Amino acid sequence: MPLLPTLSTVFIVTSAVLVAVGWRLIVTGKPKAHKKTMISAAVSALLFFIIYASRTVFIGNTSFGGPEDIEIYYTIFLIFHITLATTGAVFGIVTLTLAFKRKIRIHRKIGPVTSVIWFFSAVTGVMVYLLLYIIYDGGETTSMIKAILGG
């Protein structure tokens, strides 16, 4: 198991679990615990992003190393995951901003939507990780810097 992809996957799963716990806390009337838990979820998601972005820039992304006949399905699935993750991140930032600005009425409306998107993003992210590093051997990894500079 490669260290950085495994570590970043742990952080995104942790983030999703914390979002679920935070959702439960607010439903049961514990707003202070909800706030702390959701901030922890956001920090976990941020740590995921820092590791993922750093790895992408300095080490590179790993291409799919599984059978060629399923590569197109993996690519479609990956695009779906990236769309979910990007949407979830934007919704997450907006939801957190609304909470910090005390716009609770709007926060309550989009919070559940954000959570559901985040759960699906985490699940599909774990599936991408499994397909790239566990089920199949990863393909070639090329650094973005090397790709840009021609190294």
N, C-alpha and C positions, 0 to 999 in steps of 0.2 A: 504494500500500500504506500503510495507516495505521500510524503508528509504534508505538504502545503494544501493539496486538494482535499485530503482527509480532514485536516484542521479547519479549512474553510467550510466544509460540509457540516462538521460538528457545530460550528458557530451558527449556521443558518437553521439547522434543526433545533438548536437551543433557542434561537429567536422565535421560531414557530411555536415551540412548547410554551415559552414564556407568554406569547400572545394569547394562547389558549388559557393559560392560568389567569392572565390579566382580565380576559373576557369573563371568566367565571367569577373573579373577585368583584368586578363592577356589578354583575348580575345579582350577587349576594349582598350588595350594599357596602362594599369596603373600598371607597374611592381612594384613600391614601395608599393602601396596599396595591390597588390597581395602578396608580400613577407610578409607584416605584418599580413594579413589575414591567410595565410597558416601557419605561425608560431603560430598564435592563435589556428588554427585547430589542430596543433600538440600538443600544450599544453593541449587542451581540451581532446584529445585522451589519452595523458599521464595521466591526472587526472582520466579518466575512468579506465585506466589500474591499477593505484595505488589503487583505491577503490576496483576494482574487485579482484586484487591479494590479498590485505589485507583481504578482506571479505572471500575469499577462504581459506586462511591460518588460520585465527583466528576464523571464524564463521563456514565456510564450504559452500558447494554447496547444493542447494535445488534440490531434485529429483522431477521428474514429478509427479504431484498429480492427473492428469486427468484419464479418463477411461483407463483401461488396454488394451482394444482393439485398441486404437490409440497410445499407448506408443511407439510401434516400429516405427511408422511414425514420432513421435516427435524425437526419438533418431536419425533417419536418417537425419532429418532436422537439428538437433543440430550438428551433425558431419559435415554437409554441412556448417553451419554457422561458426563453429570453424575453418574449413579449409579456408573459405573466410577471416575470421578475422586475422588468422595467416599470410596468404599470403598478405593481405592488410597491415598489420603491417610491414612486411619485405619490401614490395614495398615502403611503406611510408618512412621508414628509408633510403632506398637507394635513393629515389627521393629527400628527403631533403638534404642528403649528397651531391648529385650531384649539387644541387642548391647552397649550401654553398661553394662548391669547384669551383663554377663558370663553371661547365661543362654543360652549358646551352643547347647545341645541344642534348645531351643524355637526359637531364632533360625534354626537350620538348617532346621527343619521349615517355618516360615512364610515364610522369605526367598524361596524360589522362587515361592511363590504370590503374594506381594506383587509380585515382579518381573513376573510375567506380567500381573497386573492393571494394573500401571503401564505396561507396553508397550501394552496395548490402550487404556488411557486416553490415552496420548500420541498414538497413531495416530488415534483417533477425534477427539481435540482438534485435530489438524492438519486433519482432514477438515471439522470445523465451521468452522475458520478459512478454509479454501479456499472453502467454500460461502457464508460471510458476506462475504468481502472480495475474493476473487479470481475465482471462477466467476460470481458474481452481484454486483451492486452492493448494498451493505448497505442495509437499510431505515432507519427512523427510530431515532435514538439519544436516549434520555431519561435524564437524571440521576436516580438514586434519590433524592437530596436534593430535587430539584425535584418529583419525583413525590410524595414524602411531604409536602412543604411546600406543594404546589399551585402551584409557580412556573412 
